[in-house]
């Protein structure tokens, strides 16, 4: 019993020491980004899964109000123009009988950020995510679920990259 108490005490001491050493080196948990703007207008489609996730991420910071109504366009400090939001599925390889063995899934997202006066804050930028997926005609439903999961993963990665790029804008 006494040995168990000593072990748990030494474990908590080691955990405290590790936390203090991380704090001393400048390590900090990721916080919501700070933006140079508080209102953003975007024409992202309501049917775009990537657009919906990006809008939710921006609004969840509670630092940016996202305006999607064109009539309120004048209230926005910046305009987020989506130039391309495209999903692709390309055949990468075939087996000897000509059946698909592997696909490549891609999401291309191009955007720019500007002020209502036309000053470019982020010039035309493209983010491309791609993943390879094997295909087996005997497990079509499982492969469709895997494909949907990979698209969601790529989409989340793109949203995080866009958020970091928006946070990198320091002045309007």
Secondary structure as UniProt FT lines:
FT   HELIX           2..24
FT   TURN            25..26
FT   STRAND          39..42
FT   TURN            46..47
FT   HELIX           49..60
FT   TURN            61..62
FT   STRAND          65..67
FT   HELIX           70..75
FT   STRAND          78..94
FT   TURN            96..97
FT   STRAND          100..115
FT   TURN            116..117
FT   STRAND          120..134
FT   HELIX           137..139
FT   HELIX           140..168
//
